[in-house]
Amino acid sequence: MSFSQELYRDFAILIGQFLKEEFQVGGIVEISASDRDLIAVMRRYFAPQAELESLKAQLEAARQAAGEAIGVFYDPRQNAEHAADLQRSHSLREEMASLMQRAEAWGRAASGADEHDRSAAEAEPENRGRLRTEPMLSSGRSYA
């Protein structure tokens, strides 16, 4: 599974949990500013994705109705009638790629933060939480 697919799956889980808790339970869900940024990016991603899917279906229907070969029909230089739609589809793909790059950067930053937290937890001294047995001064320092 690619990083984008993992991020998309994680985003769907995050949104699903948010919607379930917010609307079904009626509670207040706290989401970090970083998560809100990701949600905003992904919402912006889904709008051109829906438009692109619709545009692709329209173009493919037009191609089949015209009986054109794929290479000829989808070349804007050879298909002036649909050139604007073809260019729009390329523009939508570029926008989606840019938004996915932003979402992936968020995912890498979140993964890096998680890794940093795990490393810090593993680096804690082993004697943390042990009781001191040597005599202590009132200031909290040991005699030794």
LOMARTI-145409 format. One record per residue (C-alpha): residue number from 1; residue in one letter; y, x, z. Coordinates in pm, 1 decimal, decimal comma. Example, Ala and Ser with C-alpha at 12.3 -4.5 7.8 and 13.67 -1.06 7.14 Angstrom:
<1; 'A'; <-450,0; 1230,0; 780,0>>
<2; 'S'; <-106,0; 1367,0; 714,0>>
END
This chain:
<1; 'M'; <0,0; 0,0; 0,0>>
<2; 'S'; <338,8; 147,1; -94,9>>
<3; 'F'; <623,1; 190,4; 149,1>>
<4; 'S'; <811,1; -96,2; -21,7>>
<5; 'Q'; <512,3; -327,6; 16,1>>
<6; 'E'; <477,7; -233,2; 382,6>>
<7; 'L'; <848,6; -289,3; 438,1>>
<8; 'Y'; <835,2; -622,8; 258,2>>
<9; 'R'; <537,3; -727,0; 474,1>>
<10; 'D'; <715,8; -612,1; 791,0>>
<11; 'F'; <1028,1; -799,9; 686,2>>
<12; 'A'; <828,8; -1117,0; 626,4>>
<13; 'I'; <674,6; -1082,0; 972,6>>
<14; 'L'; <1017,1; -1024,4; 1129,9>>
<15; 'I'; <1170,0; -1327,0; 957,0>>
<16; 'G'; <863,3; -1537,7; 1038,9>>
<17; 'Q'; <889,6; -1449,5; 1407,0>>
<18; 'F'; <1262,6; -1513,5; 1404,8>>
<19; 'L'; <1225,3; -1854,1; 1242,8>>
<20; 'K'; <934,6; -1951,4; 1465,9>>
<21; 'E'; <1116,6; -1858,4; 1784,6>>
<22; 'E'; <1458,7; -1982,3; 1676,8>>
<23; 'F'; <1369,4; -2316,0; 1522,8>>
<24; 'Q'; <1033,7; -2419,4; 1664,0>>
<25; 'V'; <1078,2; -2307,9; 2020,5>>
<26; 'G'; <1452,2; -2365,6; 2027,5>>
<27; 'G'; <1518,5; -2042,4; 2214,3>>
<28; 'I'; <1772,0; -1774,4; 2148,9>>
<29; 'V'; <1639,0; -1468,1; 1972,2>>
<30; 'E'; <1814,3; -1138,0; 2016,8>>
<31; 'I'; <1809,4; -923,6; 1706,5>>
<32; 'S'; <1962,7; -577,6; 1691,5>>
<33; 'A'; <2253,6; -505,0; 1459,8>>
<34; 'S'; <2020,7; -285,2; 1255,9>>
<35; 'D'; <1772,5; -570,6; 1213,5>>
<36; 'R'; <2053,7; -807,6; 1115,0>>
<37; 'D'; <2160,0; -555,5; 850,4>>
<38; 'L'; <1806,0; -546,9; 713,9>>
<39; 'I'; <1790,1; -926,0; 707,0>>
<40; 'A'; <2120,0; -938,5; 516,7>>
<41; 'V'; <1994,6; -682,4; 263,9>>
<42; 'M'; <1667,4; -865,9; 212,3>>
<43; 'R'; <1842,2; -1201,3; 169,9>>
<44; 'R'; <2055,3; -1035,5; -96,1>>
<45; 'Y'; <1733,3; -899,7; -249,4>>
<46; 'F'; <1564,7; -1240,4; -273,1>>
<47; 'A'; <1852,7; -1404,4; -463,8>>
<48; 'P'; <1832,2; -1176,1; -771,6>>
<49; 'Q'; <1453,3; -1175,6; -742,7>>
<50; 'A'; <1445,2; -1554,4; -781,1>>
<51; 'E'; <1694,1; -1540,6; -1067,9>>
<52; 'L'; <1491,8; -1266,5; -1238,0>>
<53; 'E'; <1166,7; -1461,7; -1209,4>>
<54; 'S'; <1331,4; -1765,5; -1366,6>>
<55; 'L'; <1490,4; -1554,1; -1640,2>>
<56; 'K'; <1158,2; -1380,3; -1715,0>>
<57; 'A'; <984,3; -1716,1; -1751,7>>
<58; 'Q'; <1255,9; -1842,9; -1987,4>>
<59; 'L'; <1247,8; -1525,6; -2196,3>>
<60; 'E'; <869,2; -1521,5; -2221,6>>
<61; 'A'; <865,6; -1888,5; -2324,8>>
<62; 'A'; <1126,1; -1811,3; -2591,9>>
<63; 'R'; <925,4; -1508,4; -2710,5>>
<64; 'Q'; <606,6; -1710,5; -2741,4>>
<65; 'A'; <788,1; -1994,6; -2919,6>>
<66; 'A'; <935,5; -1744,0; -3167,2>>
<67; 'G'; <602,2; -1568,5; -3210,5>>
<68; 'E'; <772,0; -1229,9; -3171,2>>
<69; 'A'; <598,4; -911,4; -3066,7>>
<70; 'I'; <681,8; -797,4; -2712,4>>
<71; 'G'; <841,2; -469,4; -2824,1>>
<72; 'V'; <1069,9; -643,2; -3071,0>>
<73; 'F'; <1164,6; -944,2; -2859,2>>
<74; 'Y'; <1249,0; -749,6; -2543,1>>
<75; 'D'; <1463,0; -490,3; -2724,3>>
<76; 'P'; <1826,1; -611,7; -2697,5>>
<77; 'R'; <1917,9; -410,4; -3009,1>>
<78; 'Q'; <1665,7; -607,4; -3214,2>>
<79; 'N'; <1713,4; -946,4; -3046,7>>
<80; 'A'; <2082,7; -1033,7; -3050,5>>
<81; 'E'; <2010,7; -1397,6; -2961,6>>
<82; 'H'; <1867,6; -1305,6; -2621,6>>
<83; 'A'; <2046,3; -971,6; -2570,5>>
<84; 'A'; <2268,7; -1103,6; -2287,7>>
<85; 'D'; <1966,3; -1239,9; -2098,5>>
<86; 'L'; <1774,3; -917,2; -2151,0>>
<87; 'Q'; <2066,6; -712,2; -2021,0>>
<88; 'R'; <2101,1; -949,9; -1726,3>>
<89; 'S'; <1733,2; -897,3; -1641,7>>
<90; 'H'; <1787,7; -518,4; -1641,6>>
<91; 'S'; <2094,0; -560,3; -1422,1>>
<92; 'L'; <1898,4; -775,7; -1176,3>>
<93; 'R'; <1619,3; -516,7; -1162,1>>
<94; 'E'; <1872,3; -241,7; -1087,9>>
<95; 'E'; <2031,5; -451,2; -814,0>>
<96; 'M'; <1692,0; -521,0; -659,8>>
<97; 'A'; <1598,6; -151,3; -673,7>>
<98; 'S'; <1923,3; -56,4; -501,4>>
<99; 'L'; <1871,0; -315,2; -228,6>>
<100; 'M'; <1510,5; -206,5; -178,5>>
<101; 'Q'; <1626,6; 154,7; -143,1>>
<102; 'R'; <1861,3; 42,7; 134,7>>
<103; 'A'; <1579,2; -148,0; 303,4>>
<104; 'E'; <1346,7; 151,4; 269,6>>
<105; 'A'; <1613,9; 376,2; 424,9>>
<106; 'W'; <1630,8; 131,9; 715,7>>
<107; 'G'; <1251,6; 144,7; 745,1>>
<108; 'R'; <1244,8; 524,3; 740,5>>
<109; 'A'; <1517,2; 535,8; 1006,2>>
<110; 'A'; <1326,7; 286,8; 1221,3>>
<111; 'S'; <1004,1; 484,3; 1175,3>>
<112; 'G'; <1186,7; 804,8; 1266,1>>
<113; 'A'; <1329,1; 644,0; 1579,9>>
<114; 'D'; <982,6; 518,7; 1677,6>>
<115; 'E'; <835,6; 864,8; 1622,8>>
<116; 'H'; <1116,3; 1021,0; 1827,9>>
<117; 'D'; <1051,5; 774,0; 2111,8>>
<118; 'R'; <678,1; 851,9; 2104,8>>
<119; 'S'; <745,1; 1227,8; 2103,4>>
<120; 'A'; <984,7; 1198,3; 2396,0>>
<121; 'A'; <733,0; 993,5; 2593,9>>
<122; 'E'; <458,4; 1247,5; 2526,6>>
<123; 'A'; <683,2; 1538,4; 2631,1>>
<124; 'E'; <751,2; 1400,5; 2981,6>>
<125; 'P'; <630,3; 1627,3; 3262,5>>
<126; 'E'; <288,3; 1548,3; 3405,1>>
<127; 'N'; <406,2; 1561,9; 3765,7>>
<128; 'R'; <647,5; 1275,6; 3715,8>>
<129; 'G'; <578,3; 1012,4; 3974,2>>
<130; 'R'; <390,1; 1244,5; 4209,5>>
<131; 'L'; <502,6; 1258,5; 4567,9>>
<132; 'R'; <659,7; 1582,1; 4683,1>>
<133; 'T'; <476,1; 1740,3; 4972,8>>
<134; 'E'; <713,5; 2022,3; 5060,8>>
<135; 'P'; <986,7; 1964,0; 5317,5>>
<136; 'M'; <1318,3; 1835,7; 5180,7>>
<137; 'L'; <1675,9; 1884,6; 5292,3>>
<138; 'S'; <1892,3; 1578,9; 5340,6>>
<139; 'S'; <2055,7; 1664,5; 5005,1>>
<140; 'G'; <1724,9; 1606,7; 4828,7>>
<141; 'R'; <1658,2; 1975,5; 4761,6>>
<142; 'S'; <1342,8; 2143,7; 4881,3>>
<143; 'Y'; <1338,4; 2439,1; 5117,6>>
<144; 'A'; <1138,7; 2643,5; 4870,5>>
END
